Amino acid sequence: MELKDEGIEFVRLVGTERRTGSTLAEVSKHWQGGKERFLFVSPHDDDAVLGCGLLMQLAQREKVPVYIAVVTDGSQGYCTEEEKNTIAETRRQETFECYESLGVPRQNIIWMAFPDCRLGSLRGRRRSTPQDLVEMRGFSGLQNSFTFYLRKIRPTQCFLPTSNDLHPDHRIVYEEFLISLFHAAGDIWPELGDPLAGVPHVNTYAVYCDFWGPPTLRMRTPMSYLEKKLEAIGKFESQKQIASLVANVRDAGAEEYIRSIEFTLYHPARYRILFDEARGLDRMH
C-alpha cells in the first residue's frame, strides 16, 4: 500500500536508533500487515480520544481496523444536579457520536458499562450474582470482561493510559488489562473464547499525567487531523470539567506521543553471573 506523505511524520525511538517514515508500517517493530488490528482501551469515554485522537485517524488511513473499549459508564461525571440520573446514557450517546465522527464503526465501539469510580471492587473474576451490573458467560469482574473482548477482537496492538496516571480508574484498568493479556493468550477460562496466538503488543498514552518514562513514538499530522480530533472531543458536551485537557490538546498542536511496553519475564539464569562474580570477589578478600 502506497500513501502520499500529506505532511504526516512518524518518529520511533528503538534503543539508540531513530526510525522515521510517513506511515506506521515504516517505523513499527511488530507490523503484521493486513493482520493489524488496534484496540484502544478507554477507562472513561473521553480518555482515548484525548490521548489518541490523531492515531485513530492515522491507523484507519493505513486500513487498520480500530476498536474502542470504554470501561466505565460515566455515571459519576455529572456537573449539575439535574444530570445525576441521566448522565450515563448521555455519555453513552456522546461516546458513539465522538468515535463515529473519527470513522470508527459503531459495532467497533464497546460500552463495557462498569460503574464509574467503583473499579476497585471489580478487580479479578468471580461468579456473577444478580447484583452484578456486568456479566459475561456467568462471571463478572474486569479480568473476565477484558479476557472475553481480547479473544473476540484479537488485536495485534493495544493502547491504554499510562500507569503513571493519577486517576484510580486509569491505574486499575492498566493493571487489570495487562494481566488479562496473559489470560487471553492462555488456555484458562475456555468459555470466554479461543486463546490468542500470542500476547498483543502494548502501548500507553497520556491523559492527565506524564509518562513514567520517555515516549517511544511521535506522530505529526496536518492541522486538519487536529481539527477533526477537537471536533470529536467536542461531542462530549456534558463534560465541562475537561476544559483544561482540551486546552492542552489544542496548545500541543497536531502531534501525539505513545510509549510502548516491553514485557520482561523472570528467568533465574539472567542473574547467575552476578552472584558467581560476587563469590569470586569474596574469595579475593
Helices and strands as residue ranges (DSSP letters): E 9-14, E 17-21, H 24-27, G 33-35, E 38-42, H 47-61, E 66-72, G 81-83, H 87-101, G 106-108, E 109-114, G 119-122, E 126-127, E 139-140, H 142-153, E 157-161, H 168-184, G 190-192, E 201-205, E 217-220, H 223-233, G 240-242, H 243-252, E 255-261, H 269-284
